[in-house]
Amino acid sequence: MSARAVVAAVVLGALLLASIAVATTIGSSGLAIGEVARSVLAHLGIGRSPLGALDDGIVWQLRLPRVLTAAAVGAGLALVGAIMQALTANQLADPYLLGLSSGASFGAVSVLLLGVSLLLPLAAFLGALAALAITLGLAGALGRLTPSRTVLAGVAVSALGSALTSFVVFWTARGDAYQDVLNWLLGSLAGARWPQVAIAVGGIVVIGIPLMTTGRVLDAFAFGDRMAASLGVNVTGARWGLLGSTAVLTGVLVSVSGSIGFVGLVLPHAVRLIAGPRHRVLLPLSALVGAIYLVWADTAARTVLAPRELPVGIVTALIGAPVFAILLARRKAQS
């Protein structure tokens, strides 16, 4: 990385930590940053919490896990979006391009309607992997795995998954089950607790961080498959490996948050305007920006209309759609 990129990463990292700290204090029970910090340290075995039992539980059991989950999910979605746009040579690509969201939705909705919500993360993850397997199998059956074939197969699988999900909801959902299903389909972090933090952060550590080191390979893909091969890249192996890794990471994230749109679509474009197209810089900066963005989007979702709460997917769509239109207009003007 250049010195400028390192400075940008340090600044964004500091902003992320500040965002996590401030967002944890915001809510119906207003708390000071110092009180929150001492409460967290007390749970880590350092000192005593200055908060009462109720406020301490709000910080440790509700707000902090939710904010940390939002940061991990935002980072992962932005990272996967940037990689998918490079792999498919498609500026409209996002983490759900290969039908992963519809597959995860089908798995999650099925267990919600069966009344076994404890299995929701596992069912969503397995649904996403099943969608990936069908997409890649269909694309491979059409011939050599190319970006266009992969995208077309993903569109077909996404339509099938959405149809199956709609059928299950129509045929099975009764009473309050509609609300649970709707919240998940629109994307929500309301149920995030420490197990969800472990799943999301674990996915970032195990899969996301290694993906951030693939910038050179993705830069080679920008010149086309033949040029990438001439630069020593195993094109087929690299594409399969990256598609598989991003799909697994997306499945992990969707399993704890539902389908949150526009994060992986818009943020990589916004970061490119500042950091340029080199993926060695773009990937880590996109992850940091995604984490900051989703922390504040979720904070707005749970506070703006309090005591009612919006699914965070609605907030990201309300912000992301006009921002994406502005980015496209600016790019057209520059070209």
C-alpha positions in Angstrom: 0.0 0.0 0.0 1.1 3.6 -0.6 1.5 6.0 2.3 -1.8 7.6 1.4 -3.6 4.3 1.5 -2.1 3.5 4.9 -3.2 6.8 6.3 -6.7 6.3 4.9 -6.9 2.9 6.5 -5.7 4.2 9.9 -8.2 7.1 9.8 -11.1 4.7 8.8 -10.0 2.3 11.5 -10.2 5.0 14.1 -13.6 6.2 12.8 -14.8 2.6 13.1 -13.8 2.3 16.7 -15.3 5.7 17.5 -18.5 4.7 15.7 -18.8 1.5 17.7 -18.3 3.3 21.0 -20.8 6.1 20.2 -23.4 3.9 18.7 -23.4 1.7 21.8 -24.4 4.7 23.9 -27.4 5.7 21.7 -30.9 4.5 22.5 -33.8 5.0 24.8 -31.5 4.6 27.8 -28.9 7.3 27.0 -25.5 6.5 28.4 -22.1 8.3 28.5 -19.2 6.8 26.6 -17.2 6.6 29.8 -19.9 4.6 31.5 -20.2 2.2 28.5 -16.4 1.7 28.4 -16.2 0.9 32.1 -19.1 -1.5 31.8 -17.5 -3.4 29.0 -14.1 -3.5 30.8 -15.9 -4.8 33.9 -17.3 -7.7 31.8 -13.7 -8.4 30.7 -12.6 -8.6 34.3 -11.1 -5.1 34.6 -12.7 -2.9 37.3 -16.4 -2.5 38.2 -19.3 -1.4 36.2 -20.8 2.0 37.2 -24.1 1.1 35.7 -27.1 -0.5 37.3 -28.1 -4.1 36.4 -30.7 -3.0 33.8 -28.4 -0.5 32.0 -25.5 -2.9 32.2 -27.5 -5.6 30.6 -28.6 -3.2 27.9 -25.0 -2.5 27.0 -23.5 -5.9 27.3 -26.4 -8.1 26.1 -28.2 -5.9 23.6 -26.4 -2.9 22.2 -22.7 -4.0 22.0 -23.4 -7.4 20.3 -25.7 -5.7 17.8 -23.2 -3.0 17.0 -20.4 -5.5 16.6 -22.5 -7.7 14.4 -23.4 -4.7 12.2 -19.8 -3.8 11.8 -18.8 -7.3 10.8 -21.7 -7.8 8.4 -21.1 -4.4 6.8 -17.4 -5.1 6.3 -18.1 -8.5 4.8 -20.8 -7.4 2.4 -18.7 -4.4 1.1 -15.7 -6.7 0.7 -17.6 -9.4 -1.2 -19.3 -6.8 -3.4 -15.9 -5.4 -4.5 -14.7 -8.9 -5.3 -17.8 -9.9 -7.2 -17.7 -6.8 -9.3 -14.1 -7.7 -10.3 -14.7 -11.4 -10.9 -17.8 -10.9 -13.1 -16.6 -7.6 -14.8 -20.1 -6.3 -13.8 -20.5 -3.0 -12.1 -24.0 -4.0 -10.9 -22.7 -7.1 -9.1 -23.3 -7.5 -5.4 -22.9 -10.3 -2.8 -26.3 -11.8 -3.8 -25.6 -12.0 -7.5 -25.3 -15.8 -7.6 -28.6 -16.5 -6.0 -27.2 -16.7 -2.5 -29.8 -14.4 -0.9 -32.7 -16.3 -2.4 -31.2 -19.6 -1.3 -30.6 -18.3 2.2 -34.1 -16.8 2.3 -35.7 -20.1 1.4 -33.7 -22.0 4.2 -34.4 -19.3 6.8 -38.1 -18.9 6.0 -38.6 -22.7 6.0 -37.3 -23.0 9.6 -39.2 -19.9 10.8 -42.5 -21.3 9.5 -41.7 -24.7 11.1 -41.2 -23.0 14.4 -37.6 -24.0 14.9 -36.0 -20.5 14.7 -32.9 -21.7 16.7 -31.8 -23.4 13.4 -32.2 -20.2 11.4 -28.5 -19.4 11.0 -27.7 -22.9 9.9 -30.6 -23.2 7.6 -29.8 -19.8 5.9 -26.2 -20.8 5.5 -27.0 -24.2 4.0 -29.6 -22.5 1.7 -26.9 -20.1 0.4 -24.4 -22.9 -0.2 -27.1 -25.0 -2.0 -27.8 -21.9 -4.3 -24.1 -21.6 -5.0 -23.7 -25.2 -5.9 -26.7 -25.1 -8.3 -25.5 -21.8 -9.8 -21.9 -23.0 -10.4 -23.2 -26.4 -11.6 -25.5 -24.8 -14.1 -22.8 -22.4 -15.3 -20.3 -25.3 -15.7 -22.9 -27.4 -17.6 -23.1 -24.7 -20.2 -19.4 -24.9 -20.9 -16.3 -23.1 -19.5 -17.0 -21.1 -16.4 -17.1 -17.5 -17.6 -18.4 -14.3 -15.9 -21.4 -14.0 -18.2 -22.5 -17.6 -17.8 -22.1 -17.4 -14.0 -24.2 -14.3 -13.8 -26.9 -15.7 -16.0 -27.0 -18.9 -14.0 -27.2 -16.8 -10.8 -30.1 -14.9 -12.1 -32.0 -18.1 -12.9 -31.3 -19.6 -9.5 -32.2 -16.4 -7.7 -35.6 -16.3 -9.5 -36.2 -20.0 -8.6 -35.3 -19.4 -4.9 -37.5 -16.3 -4.7 -40.4 -18.3 -6.2 -39.9 -21.2 -3.7 -39.7 -18.8 -0.8 -42.9 -17.0 -1.9 -44.7 -20.3 -2.3 -43.7 -21.5 1.2 -44.8 -18.2 2.7 -48.1 -18.1 0.9 -48.9 -21.7 1.7 -47.7 -21.9 5.3 -47.4 -18.6 7.1 -50.1 -17.8 9.6 -50.5 -14.9 12.1 -47.3 -13.5 13.7 -45.2 -15.7 11.5 -45.6 -13.2 8.7 -43.9 -10.5 10.8 -40.9 -12.7 11.6 -40.5 -13.7 8.0 -40.8 -10.1 6.8 -38.2 -8.9 9.2 -35.7 -11.5 8.1 -36.3 -11.0 4.4 -35.9 -7.2 4.7 -32.7 -7.6 6.8 -32.6 -7.0 10.5 -30.0 -7.1 13.3 -32.5 -6.9 16.1 -31.8 -10.5 17.2 -28.0 -10.1 17.2 -26.5 -11.5 20.4 -23.0 -12.8 21.2 -23.4 -16.1 19.2 -24.2 -13.9 16.2 -21.1 -11.8 16.9 -19.0 -15.0 17.0 -20.4 -16.2 13.7 -20.0 -12.9 11.8 -16.6 -11.9 13.2 -15.4 -15.5 12.8 -16.4 -15.3 9.1 -14.4 -12.1 8.7 -11.3 -13.4 10.4 -11.3 -16.9 8.7 -12.5 -15.9 5.2 -12.6 -12.1 4.9 -9.1 -11.3 5.9 -7.5 -13.8 3.5 -9.8 -12.4 0.7 -8.3 -9.0 1.3 -4.9 -10.3 0.2 -6.2 -11.3 -3.3 -5.8 -7.8 -4.7 -3.1 -8.7 -7.2 -5.2 -11.5 -8.6 -8.2 -9.3 -9.0 -6.1 -6.6 -10.6 -5.0 -9.1 -13.2 -8.7 -10.1 -13.9 -9.4 -6.5 -14.7 -7.5 -6.9 -18.0 -9.4 -10.0 -19.0 -8.8 -13.8 -18.6 -6.1 -14.0 -21.3 -4.0 -11.2 -19.8 -4.5 -12.7 -16.3 -3.3 -16.1 -17.5 -0.3 -14.4 -19.2 0.5 -12.8 -15.8 0.7 -16.3 -14.2 -2.8 -16.5 -12.8 -4.6 -19.8 -12.9 -7.8 -18.2 -14.2 -10.2 -21.1 -13.7 -8.9 -22.1 -10.3 -8.7 -18.6 -9.0 -12.2 -17.8 -10.1 -13.7 -20.9 -8.6 -11.8 -20.4 -5.4 -12.8 -16.7 -5.1 -16.4 -17.4 -5.9 -16.6 -20.3 -3.4 -14.9 -18.2 -0.7 -17.1 -15.1 -1.2 -20.2 -17.3 -1.3 -19.4 -19.0 2.0 -18.7 -15.6 3.6 -22.0 -14.2 2.2 -23.8 -17.3 3.6 -22.3 -16.8 7.0 -23.2 -13.1 7.1 -26.7 -13.6 5.7 -27.4 -16.3 8.3 -27.2 -13.7 11.1 -28.6 -10.6 9.4 -31.0 -11.5 6.6 -30.7 -9.9 3.2 -29.3 -6.4 3.6 -29.2 -4.7 0.2 -27.0 -2.0 -1.4 -24.1 -2.3 1.0 -22.1 -4.5 -1.4 -23.3 -2.8 -4.5 -22.8 0.9 -3.6 -19.9 1.2 -1.2 -17.2 -0.3 -3.5 -18.1 2.3 -6.1 -17.9 5.1 -3.6 -14.5 3.9 -2.3 -13.2 3.7 -5.9 -13.8 7.4 -6.4 -11.4 8.1 -3.5 -8.9 5.2 -3.5 -8.8 4.3 -7.2 -9.3 0.9 -8.9 -6.4 -1.0 -7.4 -7.8 -3.9 -5.3 -4.9 -4.1 -2.9 -6.2 -0.8 -1.6 -9.9 -1.1 -2.5 -10.6 -4.3 -0.6 -9.5 -3.3 2.9 -10.9 0.3 2.6 -14.2 -1.0 1.3 -14.4 -3.3 4.3 -13.8 -0.5 6.8 -16.2 1.8 5.1 -18.9 -0.9 5.0 -18.4 -1.6 8.7 -18.8 2.1 9.6 -21.8 2.5 7.3 -23.8 -0.4 8.6 -23.1 0.5 12.2 -24.8 3.9 11.6 -27.5 2.6 9.3 -28.6 0.1 12.0 -28.4 2.8 14.7 -30.8 4.9 12.6 -33.0 1.9 12.1 -33.5 1.3 15.8 -33.8 4.9 16.9 -35.3 7.2 14.3 -38.8 5.9 14.7 -38.5 4.7 18.3 -40.1 2.9 20.0 -40.8 1.2 16.6 -37.9 -0.2 14.7 -37.2 -0.5 11.0 -35.5 -3.4 9.4 -32.0 -2.1 8.5 -32.5 -3.3 4.9 -35.1 -0.6 4.5 -32.6 2.1 5.7 -29.8 0.9 3.4 -32.1 0.8 0.4 -33.4 4.3 1.1 -29.9 5.6 1.3 -28.3 3.3 -1.3 -30.6 3.7 -4.2 -30.3 7.5 -4.6 -26.6 7.4 -3.8 -26.0 4.8 -6.5 -27.9 6.9 -9.0 -25.7 9.9 -8.2 -22.6 7.7 -8.5 -23.7 6.5 -11.9 -24.5 10.0 -13.1 -21.1 11.2 -11.9 -19.3 8.4 -13.7 -21.2 9.1 -16.9 -20.3 12.8 -16.7 -16.6 12.0 -16.1 -16.5 9.5 -19.1 
